[in-house]
């Protein structure tokens, strides 16, 4: 009997095992993409864009922390998720306009 499976896009991950697609998976692609793009100070992100990006990164880190076969990367994701910054995402709350303005230094 096959185990439970998680379907992410076109990728299928057997739960309870390590991802067999790493580093050719969407999680690796997301981490690299957003690491590069969020460092670009020329890009001005809207509140809606940041809400979506933040949720995507949270979901990606959650998957990597549980299923990545690379122990170093898996531990990195677990450490990132231990940061209280992600508590709001765990509660299912979006980035508020107030928090957005505070982070951008807008009064």
N, C-alpha and C positions, 0 to 999 in steps of 0.2 A: 504494500500500500504506500503510495507516495506521501511525503510529508507536506506540511502546509507550505504554500508558496506566496511570495510577495511579488507583485507585478509592478515594475516601475518603468513606465514607457513601454518599450519593446523588450525590456530585460526581465528575466525571471530569476528570482533568488529563492533558493530553498531555505526556509527559516530554520534557524538552529545550526546553520553551517556558515562558512565564509563565502563571500562573493567570489565566484569563479570568473567574473568578467574584469575585475580590477587589473590594470589601470584603464582598461578600455570601456569603462562604465560611465554613466551620466554623473555619478558622484564625483569621480576624479575630474571629469570635465568641468563640473560646476565649481569645485574648489579652485582649480587653476584659473578659470575664467574670471571669477569674482575677486580673487586675490589680485589679479592684474588690473581689472577695471576699477575697483574701489580705491586703488592707490593713485589713480589718475586725477589729479587735483583740478584739471581743466573741465571735467564733467560735473555739471550741476544736476543733482538728482532731485526729482519731485518727491513729495511725501508718498504718493501712491507707488512710485517706482521703488522707493526704499522699503515700503511695507512688503512688497512682493519679493524683493531681493532678500530681505531679512528672513522671511518665511522659508524661502528656497534654501538659504544657507543653513537654517535650523534643521530642516528636514534632511538635508544632505549630511550634516554633521551627525545627526541621529543614526542614519543608516551606516555611515562610515564607522562610528563608534561601536556599532554592534556587529557589523559583517565584514569589515575590511580585513583581508588576509595579511596585510602589511602591519605588523605589530606596532611599529613606530608611528605610522599614520593613524592607526586605530587609537593609540594612546593620546596622540595629539588631539583628535576629535573629542575624546573623553574629557581631556583637560579643558578644552574650549567650552564644552557643555557644562562643566562644573562652575563656570563663571556665572555670577548672579545676573549678568546681563540677559541671559536667556530665560530667566524666570517668567517674564511676561509671555514669551512664546509658549512655555509649558502650560501656562494658564489659558492659552488660546486667545490672548489679547494682542491687538495690533499696536504698532507704533502710533502714539497719539500726536496730534498736531502740536500740543504743548511741548512734548519731549523732542519732537522734530525741530521746533524753533529754538529750544534750549541748546541742542547740540550744534545748531548752525550759528549760534550767537545772535539770534534775532530776538528783539524785545517785543 
